[in-house]
Amino acid sequence: MKVKLRKSIFSQTKLLPLKEEGFTLLESIVSLYVLVICVSLISYAASQYQTIRKQTFLDRQLEWHLFLNQLEYDSRQLVFKDSTTSRVRFEEFDHIGKVQRIIVYQKDLKKTTLIKTTELGGYQPLLMKVSKVTFSKKGDFLIIEVLFSNKETYKAQLKITQVVEELEK
């Protein structure tokens, strides 16, 4: 009895010519190391982003100081008119002493924002997530007290340089 042996396609080994080269083990390990470093840096950046976002949106101190800086800068060109507990009014005069526009700072009744408005309907949100705003005048100072929705309270005194009655005399 004669047995005939067949060679399968899979059993044949092909040798690569010397011109074709692949990645070495060292190159593969280095590329995997670089990939691991990139993934770890991305996860670290994501965690830092979440921390910064949490501090920015939960702590209202930065927003409060930006508001005070803007209000102090704006009030240099404005003249204090009057105030109630919920709003304060300023007037802006042109070079000949005529009222150019009236600016009002108040809490928006529909939203939780402190806004700056003009008589022409202009609207600028200044502070977000505000529960209560109180304005009062004591001598030459405008006192502003703000309670945010996260229960933080901030209070400031702003020097009023000009009052309408003084300007008219």
QUISULFEN-V838342 format. One record per backbone hydrogen bond with DSSP energy under -0.5 kcal/mol. NH is the residue of the N-H (numbers start at 1). CO is the residue of the C=O. Records with the same first field share a line. If there is no record, write none. Layout:
NH=CO ; CO
//
This chain:
4=2
5=3
8=6
12=8 ; 9
20=17
28=24
29=25
30=26
31=27
32=28
33=29
34=30
35=31
36=32
37=33
38=34
39=35
40=36
41=37
42=38
43=39
44=40
45=41
46=42
47=43
48=44
49=45
50=46
51=47
52=48
53=49
54=50
55=51
56=52
57=53
58=54
59=55
60=58
64=60
65=61
66=62
67=63
68=64
69=65
70=66
71=67
72=68
73=69
74=70
75=71
76=72 ; 73
77=74
79=91
80=162
81=89
82=89
84=87
88=105
89=82
90=103
91=79
92=101
93=77
94=98
97=94
100=92
101=92
103=90
104=117
105=88
106=104 ; 115
107=86
108=113
114=127
115=106 ; 113
116=124
117=104
118=122
119=102
121=118
124=116
126=114
127=114
130=112
131=147
132=147
134=145
135=85
136=143
138=141
141=138
142=158
143=136 ; 141
144=142 ; 156
145=134
146=154
147=132
148=146 ; 152
149=129
151=148
154=146
156=144
158=142
160=140
161=159
164=80
167=163
168=164
169=165
//
